[in-house]
């Protein structure tokens, strides 16, 4: 394939103020992964600070200052990415992939959507994944006070916990369940021990139509807000409006019924549906049906075939704000019963 027409993989690096994004970026640039990386640095203020801190390993650095790329300078981000691709085409610069470091106050949602809504960006770039850093020293208070901190966790394909050795760090037994309640699909990693994971961080496939990013069958962690309240267990103090759930149903499902469920889900809850991905077993179809999306932007495709004798099941992970999880689980489970009764 012509390298100038192959979409350039993009990693979105986010996390609240002081989480250690630039430190991780420099480690990533210095790691022996063999990738030439271009960097887009977003500064909230007019004066660049983080841009000066990025190490020499970057192939090229573009700085976008005086606003967040999720809102005030979103248009500048698209223009900068188009310019980068054009200079790469002309041989003026060379890089294999792009890392975008957001400000600590950025909501990743609008940035993610840009790579699907903008036709030029969609053709030239392929968003590979969202890496969110979580400062273990301050995460509990940030998640409690700052709505965007929860959003950064919710959109993540990988959650890297930083400063876990800090004396005031939240105990794993406190912080990790909160992170898992917000985002049931992103693996939790401890920063500083991730050197062996560089290739994984650069090949996440978080927006791909395959099985990456889906939780295993019968996951241990579930959305437990309602149950916790009912049992008198102290509820988490973070922005509890954001949560995640894994919908499951056994057996084969009717394609029309599944289509109706997904269309209704997106139509009714698109604005609050931050990330979703599912793998489905369709009656009469040997292959897995896989779909994923962000808000109203959804993609579907058939994946590999079910193996002979393999248990066919259906799993959808939803991450969103103020979603009626119990009702959605009941409606999804009913699809399996309808199929049995048909």
Secondary structure as the mmCIF struct_conf table of DSSP 4:
data_model
#
loop_
_struct_conf.conf_type_id
_struct_conf.id
_struct_conf.beg_label_comp_id
_struct_conf.beg_label_asym_id
_struct_conf.beg_label_seq_id
_struct_conf.end_label_comp_id
_struct_conf.end_label_asym_id
_struct_conf.end_label_seq_id
TURN_TY1_P TURN_TY1_P1 UNK A 3 UNK A 5
BEND BEND1 UNK A 6 UNK A 6
HELX_LH_PP_P HELX_LH_PP_P1 UNK A 7 UNK A 7
STRN STRN1 UNK A 8 UNK A 15
BEND BEND2 UNK A 16 UNK A 16
TURN_TY1_P TURN_TY1_P2 UNK A 17 UNK A 18
BEND BEND3 UNK A 19 UNK A 19
HELX_RH_AL_P HELX_RH_AL_P1 UNK A 21 UNK A 30
BEND BEND4 UNK A 31 UNK A 33
STRN STRN2 UNK A 37 UNK A 42
BEND BEND5 UNK A 44 UNK A 47
BEND BEND6 UNK A 49 UNK A 49
HELX_RH_AL_P HELX_RH_AL_P2 UNK A 50 UNK A 53
BEND BEND7 UNK A 54 UNK A 54
TURN_TY1_P TURN_TY1_P3 UNK A 56 UNK A 57
BEND BEND8 UNK A 59 UNK A 59
STRN STRN3 UNK A 60 UNK A 64
BEND BEND9 UNK A 66 UNK A 67
TURN_TY1_P TURN_TY1_P4 UNK A 69 UNK A 73
HELX_RH_AL_P HELX_RH_AL_P3 UNK A 74 UNK A 89
TURN_TY1_P TURN_TY1_P5 UNK A 90 UNK A 91
BEND BEND10 UNK A 92 UNK A 93
BEND BEND11 UNK A 96 UNK A 96
STRN STRN4 UNK A 97 UNK A 101
HELX_LH_PP_P HELX_LH_PP_P2 UNK A 102 UNK A 103
TURN_TY1_P TURN_TY1_P6 UNK A 104 UNK A 105
HELX_RH_AL_P HELX_RH_AL_P4 UNK A 108 UNK A 117
HELX_RH_AL_P HELX_RH_AL_P5 UNK A 119 UNK A 124
STRN STRN5 UNK A 125 UNK A 135
TURN_TY1_P TURN_TY1_P7 UNK A 136 UNK A 138
HELX_RH_AL_P HELX_RH_AL_P6 UNK A 139 UNK A 145
HELX_RH_AL_P HELX_RH_AL_P7 UNK A 147 UNK A 154
TURN_TY1_P TURN_TY1_P8 UNK A 155 UNK A 155
BEND BEND12 UNK A 157 UNK A 157
STRN STRN6 UNK A 158 UNK A 162
TURN_TY1_P TURN_TY1_P9 UNK A 164 UNK A 165
BEND BEND13 UNK A 166 UNK A 166
TURN_TY1_P TURN_TY1_P10 UNK A 167 UNK A 168
HELX_LH_PP_P HELX_LH_PP_P3 UNK A 169 UNK A 171
HELX_RH_AL_P HELX_RH_AL_P8 UNK A 172 UNK A 182
BEND BEND14 UNK A 184 UNK A 186
STRN STRN7 UNK A 187 UNK A 190
TURN_TY1_P TURN_TY1_P11 UNK A 191 UNK A 192
BEND BEND15 UNK A 193 UNK A 193
HELX_RH_3T_P HELX_RH_3T_P1 UNK A 195 UNK A 197
HELX_RH_AL_P HELX_RH_AL_P9 UNK A 198 UNK A 201
TURN_TY1_P TURN_TY1_P12 UNK A 202 UNK A 202
TURN_TY1_P TURN_TY1_P13 UNK A 206 UNK A 207
BEND BEND16 UNK A 208 UNK A 211
TURN_TY1_P TURN_TY1_P14 UNK A 212 UNK A 213
HELX_LH_PP_P HELX_LH_PP_P4 UNK A 214 UNK A 216
TURN_TY1_P TURN_TY1_P15 UNK A 217 UNK A 218
BEND BEND17 UNK A 220 UNK A 220
HELX_RH_AL_P HELX_RH_AL_P10 UNK A 225 UNK A 230
TURN_TY1_P TURN_TY1_P16 UNK A 231 UNK A 232
HELX_LH_PP_P HELX_LH_PP_P5 UNK A 233 UNK A 236
BEND BEND18 UNK A 238 UNK A 238
TURN_TY1_P TURN_TY1_P17 UNK A 240 UNK A 241
STRN STRN8 UNK A 242 UNK A 250
BEND BEND19 UNK A 251 UNK A 251
STRN STRN9 UNK A 253 UNK A 253
HELX_RH_AL_P HELX_RH_AL_P11 UNK A 255 UNK A 269
HELX_RH_3T_P HELX_RH_3T_P2 UNK A 270 UNK A 272
STRN STRN10 UNK A 273 UNK A 281
STRN STRN11 UNK A 282 UNK A 282
TURN_TY1_P TURN_TY1_P18 UNK A 283 UNK A 284
BEND BEND20 UNK A 286 UNK A 286
STRN STRN12 UNK A 287 UNK A 294
TURN_TY1_P TURN_TY1_P19 UNK A 295 UNK A 296
STRN STRN13 UNK A 297 UNK A 305
HELX_LH_PP_P HELX_LH_PP_P6 UNK A 306 UNK A 307
TURN_TY1_P TURN_TY1_P20 UNK A 308 UNK A 309
HELX_LH_PP_P HELX_LH_PP_P7 UNK A 310 UNK A 312
STRN STRN14 UNK A 313 UNK A 321
BEND BEND21 UNK A 322 UNK A 322
HELX_RH_AL_P HELX_RH_AL_P12 UNK A 325 UNK A 341
#
